[in-house]
Amino acid sequence: MISKAKAVFYLIEFINSYAAVYYSNFLFFYLKRDFGFDKVENLLTAAFGGGLYVLAAWQGGKYAEGHGCIRALYGGFSVVTLSLLAGLAIPISAAQVLAYGGWTIGICFTWPALEALISERAGHRLADCIGLFNVTWAAGGAVGYFTTGLLLETLGMPSLFWLPALLILAQMIILAYGSTLRLKENSVENNEMSYEATVSLKARLGENRLFLRMAWFANPFSYVAINTVIPLIPSLAEKLGLTTGQAGIICSLWMFARLFAFAILWPWARWHYGFKWLAGAFLLMIAAFFGFLTASSIPLLIVSEVCFGAAIGLIYYSSLYYSMNVSKGRSTNAGIHEAVIGVGLFMGPAIGALALYLSPAAASIGAWSVGGLLSMGFIGLFLIKKRNG
């Protein structure tokens, strides 16, 4: 049973995920519609955010480790809110890109802190805590993508900024209550792990290091795929004749598939420290990626999304679980976990944009270039296993 403080942090996590998806994923629709951004410009914007994400997430984890997770959350929420308000107030393209950069820096101080908070004092319940964490943020993201298109059509495009800003302010109010509960619980609970948990952790240490390396290597490639797909969804929606609302519903299915994967992996531990599961998920992700971007019909798109979400789910879950399955430095590890995500956030769109810039007439060149990178990553995963296994 989770504590009252952790229940509050899970609520904050859900809202944070929803607000992040509402703004960041549909920003590309806004840039395309109001400022005429084409595929290359949207991909470059995504790559800019990804590059910032690497450095900001790494520093966000270190800050949470040194100054406390609660302080990191307040700081991150403040920067996110200011960035959203700037985007709302200054409707020019350069300001939108800079606001997106500020939002990225702020959000990178929130996720490592939340990941560390749900893992503290977990002991033998760590797998359950991480399982619930994954299900919670994935649910927030899936619901966010499913509803944002319809809400934007109803509330207008300015809600891209003011609605997430209001949600962030609500999170700060909830955080004040959660931090008070946490202080009370910490004063009465024993923070030390049980003897059995310590022995188990030491026995797993060598194996965990190998799988941590492999998961940290694989996870950026999953975000290479995700963040090549997301900026191109407006063009995919246009190709299939979908409105913004319809695209939000149909193109959110991979997020629900990821959520379903998290729900299955949470109670089922046989995939822990199983290389075939990680490698199989990587291979499925590559196949689904090509299917996603080259889909010529809605049914083919749906099949690709289901496979894509399932594969992404296991890869992400591996990275977070092995990052948190340590006795010290969880905030720092969480920052590294998020930073390697940033590598993927940068590489995918950057390579896609470069390929489209060099060969604008070849519509699928971006997908094939990123797909080639994913295939190289799959080979690299086996090399790491062979060298260290």
C-alpha positions as CSV (number, residue, x, y, z in Angstrom):
1,M,0.0,0.0,0.0
2,I,1.4,3.4,-1.0
3,S,1.8,6.2,1.5
4,K,-0.4,9.3,1.4
5,A,2.6,11.4,0.3
6,K,3.4,9.1,-2.6
7,A,-0.2,9.1,-3.6
8,V,0.1,12.9,-3.9
9,F,3.2,12.6,-6.0
10,Y,1.5,10.1,-8.3
11,L,-1.3,12.7,-8.8
12,I,1.3,15.4,-9.6
13,E,3.0,13.0,-12.1
14,F,-0.3,12.3,-13.9
15,I,-1.1,16.0,-14.2
16,N,2.5,16.8,-15.3
17,S,2.3,14.1,-18.0
18,Y,-1.1,15.4,-19.3
19,A,0.1,19.0,-19.4
20,A,3.4,18.1,-21.1
21,V,1.6,16.2,-23.9
22,Y,-1.0,18.9,-24.3
23,Y,1.7,21.5,-25.0
24,S,4.7,19.8,-26.5
25,N,3.1,17.3,-28.8
26,F,0.5,19.7,-30.3
27,L,3.0,22.6,-30.5
28,F,3.9,21.2,-33.9
29,F,0.3,21.6,-35.2
30,Y,0.4,25.2,-34.0
31,L,3.8,25.9,-35.7
32,K,2.6,24.3,-38.9
33,R,-0.8,26.0,-39.0
34,D,0.0,29.6,-37.7
35,F,3.7,30.0,-38.8
36,G,3.9,27.7,-41.8
37,F,6.5,25.4,-40.5
38,D,7.2,22.5,-42.9
39,K,8.5,19.0,-42.0
40,V,12.1,20.1,-41.8
41,E,11.4,23.1,-39.5
42,N,9.2,21.1,-37.2
43,L,11.9,18.4,-37.0
44,L,14.6,21.0,-36.3
45,T,12.5,22.5,-33.5
46,A,12.1,19.1,-32.0
47,A,15.9,18.5,-32.3
48,F,16.5,21.9,-30.6
49,G,14.4,20.8,-27.6
50,G,16.1,17.4,-27.6
51,G,19.6,18.9,-27.4
52,L,18.5,21.1,-24.4
53,Y,16.8,18.1,-22.8
54,V,20.2,16.2,-22.6
55,L,21.9,18.9,-20.6
56,A,18.9,20.0,-18.6
57,A,17.9,16.5,-17.5
58,W,21.4,15.7,-16.4
59,Q,21.6,18.9,-14.4
60,G,18.1,18.4,-13.1
61,G,19.0,15.1,-11.6
62,K,22.2,16.5,-10.0
63,Y,20.2,19.4,-8.6
64,A,17.6,17.2,-7.1
65,E,20.3,15.0,-5.5
66,G,22.1,18.0,-4.0
67,H,19.3,20.4,-3.1
68,G,16.3,18.1,-2.7
69,C,13.5,16.8,-5.0
70,I,10.9,19.2,-3.6
71,R,13.0,22.3,-4.4
72,A,13.8,20.9,-7.9
73,L,10.0,20.5,-8.5
74,Y,9.2,24.0,-7.5
75,G,12.0,25.4,-9.7
76,G,11.0,23.3,-12.7
77,F,7.3,24.2,-12.4
78,S,8.1,27.9,-12.2
79,V,10.3,27.8,-15.3
80,V,7.6,25.8,-17.2
81,T,4.9,28.3,-16.3
82,L,6.9,31.4,-17.3
83,S,7.8,29.8,-20.6
84,L,4.2,28.9,-21.4
85,L,3.1,32.5,-20.6
86,A,5.8,33.9,-22.8
87,G,4.6,31.7,-25.7
88,L,1.1,32.9,-25.2
89,A,2.1,36.6,-25.0
90,I,4.5,36.7,-27.9
91,P,2.9,35.1,-31.0
92,I,6.0,35.1,-33.3
93,S,7.9,32.1,-34.5
94,A,11.2,32.8,-32.9
95,A,9.5,33.4,-29.5
96,Q,7.7,30.1,-29.8
97,V,10.9,28.2,-30.3
98,L,12.6,30.0,-27.4
99,A,9.6,29.4,-25.2
100,Y,9.7,25.7,-26.1
101,G,13.4,25.7,-25.1
102,G,12.5,27.3,-21.7
103,W,9.7,24.8,-21.2
104,T,12.1,21.9,-22.0
105,I,14.6,23.1,-19.4
106,G,11.9,23.5,-16.7
107,I,10.3,20.1,-17.4
108,C,13.7,18.4,-17.1
109,F,13.9,19.4,-13.4
110,T,10.5,17.8,-12.7
111,W,10.9,14.2,-14.0
112,P,14.1,13.1,-12.2
113,A,12.7,14.5,-8.9
114,L,9.4,12.7,-9.3
115,E,11.2,9.4,-10.2
116,A,13.4,9.7,-7.1
117,L,10.4,10.6,-4.8
118,I,8.4,7.6,-5.8
119,S,11.4,5.3,-5.3
120,E,12.5,6.5,-1.9
121,R,12.0,4.1,1.1
122,A,10.6,1.6,-1.4
123,G,12.8,-1.4,-0.4
124,H,11.4,-4.6,-1.8
125,R,8.3,-2.7,-3.1
126,L,10.5,-0.8,-5.7
127,A,9.1,-2.8,-8.6
128,D,5.6,-2.0,-7.6
129,C,6.4,1.7,-7.1
130,I,8.0,2.0,-10.6
131,G,5.2,0.0,-12.1
132,L,2.6,2.4,-10.8
133,F,4.8,5.3,-11.8
134,N,5.0,4.1,-15.4
135,V,1.2,3.4,-15.6
136,T,0.4,6.8,-14.2
137,W,2.5,8.9,-16.5
138,A,1.6,6.8,-19.5
139,A,-2.1,7.2,-18.7
140,G,-1.7,11.0,-18.4
141,G,0.1,11.1,-21.7
142,A,-2.4,8.9,-23.5
143,V,-5.4,10.7,-22.2
144,G,-3.6,14.0,-23.0
145,Y,-3.0,13.1,-26.6
146,F,-6.5,11.6,-27.0
147,T,-8.3,14.7,-25.7
148,T,-6.0,17.6,-26.7
149,G,-7.0,17.7,-30.4
150,L,-10.7,18.0,-29.4
151,L,-10.0,20.5,-26.7
152,L,-7.9,22.7,-29.0
153,E,-10.8,22.7,-31.5
154,T,-13.2,23.7,-28.7
155,L,-11.1,26.1,-26.6
156,G,-8.9,27.5,-29.4
157,M,-5.2,27.3,-30.0
158,P,-4.3,29.7,-27.2
159,S,-5.3,27.0,-24.8
160,L,-2.1,25.2,-25.9
161,F,-0.4,27.6,-23.4
162,W,-2.9,28.7,-20.7
163,L,-4.4,25.3,-19.9
164,P,-1.0,23.6,-19.2
165,A,0.0,26.7,-17.2
166,L,-3.1,26.4,-15.0
167,L,-2.4,22.7,-14.5
168,I,1.2,23.5,-13.5
169,L,-0.1,26.0,-10.9
170,A,-2.4,23.4,-9.6
171,Q,0.6,21.0,-9.3
172,M,2.5,23.6,-7.2
173,I,-0.5,23.8,-4.8
174,I,-0.7,20.0,-4.5
175,L,3.0,19.8,-4.0
176,A,2.9,22.0,-0.9
177,Y,0.5,19.5,0.6
178,G,2.5,16.5,-0.5
179,S,5.8,17.9,0.8
180,T,4.2,18.4,4.3
181,L,3.0,14.8,4.3
182,R,6.4,13.5,3.2
183,L,8.2,15.3,6.1
184,K,5.8,13.7,8.6
185,E,6.2,10.3,7.1
186,N,10.0,10.5,7.0
187,S,10.1,11.4,10.7
188,V,8.4,8.2,11.7
189,E,9.6,5.7,9.1
190,N,13.0,3.8,9.0
191,N,14.8,4.9,5.8
192,E,17.2,2.0,5.9
193,M,16.6,-1.0,3.7
194,S,16.0,-4.4,5.3
195,Y,18.9,-6.8,5.6
196,E,17.3,-9.1,3.1
197,A,16.8,-6.3,0.6
198,T,20.4,-5.2,1.0
199,V,21.7,-8.8,0.4
200,S,19.4,-9.2,-2.6
201,L,20.6,-5.8,-4.1
202,K,24.3,-6.8,-3.7
203,A,23.7,-10.1,-5.4
204,R,22.1,-8.3,-8.3
205,L,24.7,-5.5,-8.6
206,G,26.8,-7.0,-11.4
207,E,23.9,-8.1,-13.4
208,N,22.1,-4.8,-12.9
209,R,25.1,-2.8,-14.2
210,L,25.1,-4.8,-17.5
211,F,21.4,-4.4,-18.0
212,L,21.5,-0.8,-16.9
213,R,24.1,-0.1,-19.6
214,M,22.0,-1.9,-22.2
215,A,18.8,-0.2,-21.2
216,W,20.5,3.2,-21.2
217,F,21.8,2.4,-24.7
218,A,18.4,1.2,-26.0
219,N,16.2,3.9,-24.5
220,P,17.5,6.8,-26.6
221,F,16.8,4.9,-29.8
222,S,13.1,4.5,-28.7
223,Y,12.9,8.2,-28.4
224,V,14.7,8.7,-31.7
225,A,11.7,6.8,-33.1
226,I,9.0,8.6,-31.0
227,N,10.3,12.1,-31.7
228,T,10.7,11.5,-35.4
229,V,7.1,10.4,-35.5
230,I,5.5,13.1,-33.4
231,P,6.6,16.2,-35.5
232,L,5.5,14.4,-38.6
233,I,2.0,13.5,-37.4
234,P,0.5,16.7,-38.8
235,S,1.7,15.7,-42.3
236,L,0.6,12.1,-41.7
237,A,-2.9,13.3,-40.7
238,E,-3.1,15.5,-43.8
239,K,-2.1,12.5,-45.9
240,L,-4.8,10.3,-44.4
241,G,-7.4,13.1,-44.5
242,L,-7.7,13.5,-40.7
243,T,-8.7,16.6,-38.8
244,T,-6.7,17.8,-35.8
245,G,-9.2,16.1,-33.4
246,Q,-9.3,12.9,-35.4
247,A,-5.5,12.8,-35.5
248,G,-5.4,13.3,-31.8
249,I,-7.6,10.3,-31.2
250,I,-6.2,7.9,-33.8
251,C,-2.5,8.8,-33.4
252,S,-2.8,8.4,-29.6
253,L,-3.3,4.7,-29.9
254,W,0.4,3.9,-29.6
255,M,0.3,5.7,-26.2
256,F,-2.5,3.5,-25.0
257,A,-0.6,0.5,-26.2
258,R,2.4,1.6,-24.2
259,L,0.1,2.1,-21.2
260,F,-1.2,-1.4,-21.6
261,A,2.4,-2.8,-21.9
262,F,3.3,-1.0,-18.6
263,A,0.2,-2.5,-16.9
264,I,1.3,-6.0,-18.0
265,L,5.0,-5.6,-17.1
266,W,4.2,-4.2,-13.7
267,P,3.1,-7.4,-12.0
268,W,5.0,-9.7,-14.3
269,A,8.7,-9.9,-13.3
270,R,10.0,-12.6,-15.7
271,W,11.3,-9.9,-18.1
272,H,13.6,-8.5,-15.5
273,Y,17.2,-9.2,-16.5
274,G,16.1,-11.1,-19.6
275,F,18.0,-10.0,-22.7
276,K,15.7,-11.7,-25.2
277,W,12.8,-9.4,-24.0
278,L,14.9,-6.2,-24.5
279,A,16.2,-7.3,-27.8
280,G,12.8,-8.5,-29.0
281,A,11.2,-5.2,-28.1
282,F,14.0,-3.3,-30.0
283,L,13.4,-5.3,-33.1
284,L,9.6,-4.9,-32.9
285,M,10.1,-1.2,-32.5
286,I,12.1,-0.9,-35.7
287,A,9.4,-2.8,-37.7
288,A,6.6,-0.8,-36.2
289,F,8.4,2.5,-36.8
290,F,8.5,1.9,-40.6
291,G,4.9,0.8,-40.5
292,F,3.9,3.9,-38.6
293,L,5.5,6.4,-41.0
294,T,4.7,4.6,-44.2
295,A,1.1,3.6,-43.4
296,S,-1.2,4.1,-46.4
297,S,-4.4,3.4,-44.5
298,I,-5.9,3.8,-41.1
299,P,-6.0,0.1,-40.3
300,L,-2.3,-0.3,-41.1
301,L,-1.5,2.7,-39.0
302,I,-3.4,1.2,-36.0
303,V,-1.6,-2.1,-36.2
304,S,1.8,-0.3,-36.4
305,E,0.8,1.9,-33.4
306,V,-0.1,-1.1,-31.2
307,C,3.2,-2.8,-31.9
308,F,5.1,0.4,-31.5
309,G,3.6,1.2,-28.1
310,A,4.2,-2.3,-26.8
311,A,7.9,-2.2,-27.8
312,I,8.5,1.3,-26.5
313,G,6.9,0.3,-23.2
314,L,9.3,-2.5,-22.4
315,I,12.4,-0.5,-23.4
316,Y,11.5,2.5,-21.3
317,Y,10.4,0.4,-18.3
318,S,13.8,-1.4,-18.5
319,S,15.7,1.9,-18.3
320,L,13.8,3.3,-15.4
321,Y,13.7,0.1,-13.4
322,Y,17.4,-0.6,-13.6
323,S,18.2,3.1,-12.9
324,M,16.2,3.0,-9.7
325,N,17.3,-0.5,-8.5
326,V,20.2,1.0,-6.6
327,S,20.8,2.0,-3.0
328,K,22.2,5.5,-3.6
329,G,22.1,8.3,-6.1
330,R,18.6,7.7,-7.4
331,S,18.1,11.3,-8.3
332,T,21.4,11.3,-10.3
333,N,20.5,8.1,-12.0
334,A,17.1,9.4,-12.8
335,G,18.7,12.5,-14.4
336,I,20.9,10.2,-16.5
337,H,17.9,8.1,-17.5
338,E,16.2,11.3,-18.6
339,A,19.3,12.7,-20.3
340,V,19.7,9.6,-22.5
341,I,16.1,10.1,-23.5
342,G,17.2,13.6,-24.6
343,V,19.8,12.0,-26.8
344,G,17.0,10.3,-28.6
345,L,14.9,13.4,-28.6
346,F,17.7,15.2,-30.5
347,M,19.1,12.5,-32.8
348,G,15.8,11.3,-34.4
349,P,14.5,14.7,-35.5
350,A,18.0,16.0,-36.4
351,I,18.7,13.1,-38.7
352,G,15.2,13.2,-40.2
353,A,15.6,16.9,-40.9
354,L,19.0,16.5,-42.4
355,A,17.8,13.7,-44.7
356,L,14.7,15.7,-45.8
357,Y,16.9,18.8,-46.4
358,L,19.4,16.9,-48.6
359,S,16.7,15.0,-50.5
360,P,13.4,17.0,-50.2
361,A,11.9,15.1,-53.2
362,A,12.1,11.7,-51.5
363,A,9.2,11.7,-49.1
364,S,10.3,8.7,-47.1
365,I,14.0,9.5,-46.9
366,G,13.7,10.8,-43.3
367,A,12.1,7.6,-42.2
368,W,14.6,5.4,-43.9
369,S,17.5,7.3,-42.5
370,V,16.2,7.1,-38.9
371,G,15.3,3.5,-39.5
372,G,18.9,2.8,-40.5
373,L,20.0,4.4,-37.3
374,L,17.7,2.2,-35.3
375,S,19.0,-0.9,-37.1
376,M,22.6,0.1,-36.2
377,G,21.4,0.5,-32.6
378,F,20.0,-3.0,-32.6
379,I,23.4,-4.3,-33.6
380,G,25.1,-2.2,-31.0
381,L,22.9,-3.7,-28.3
382,F,24.2,-7.2,-29.2
383,L,27.8,-5.9,-29.1
384,I,27.3,-4.6,-25.6
385,K,25.9,-7.9,-24.5
386,K,28.7,-9.9,-26.1
387,R,31.4,-7.6,-24.7
388,N,30.0,-7.6,-21.1
389,G,27.9,-10.8,-20.9
